[in-house]
Amino acid sequence: MANTANINIRMDANLKKQFEAFCADMGMTMTTAVNIFARKAVRENRIPFEISGDVPNAETQEAIREVKQMKADPTLGKTYTDVDEMMKELR
């Protein structure tokens, strides 16, 4: 490879092990994977994948499940036609 340069990055040791294993499963080295990322980012002028927040914690996942259940069966929750009535009950 002509005109190459080295880079150093810091990474959690466990993440590095997992990434090495992933790359091996894909039939490439970590260097190849990083080069693929860099080429695609430069070509597209963007991060070539979606970056999102953490997966909701157990409490939030349970709340989401509960809301989906209530939407599927409206008899499971109480409904209101008046905001004042709802606030009165909440207090």
Secondary structure as GFF3:
##gff-version 3
##sequence-region A 1 91
A	DSSP	alpha_helix	13	25	.	.	.	ID=ss1
A	DSSP	alpha_helix	30	44	.	.	.	ID=ss2
A	DSSP	alpha_helix	58	72	.	.	.	ID=ss3
A	DSSP	three_ten_helix	74	76	.	.	.	ID=ss4
A	DSSP	alpha_helix	83	90	.	.	.	ID=ss5
###
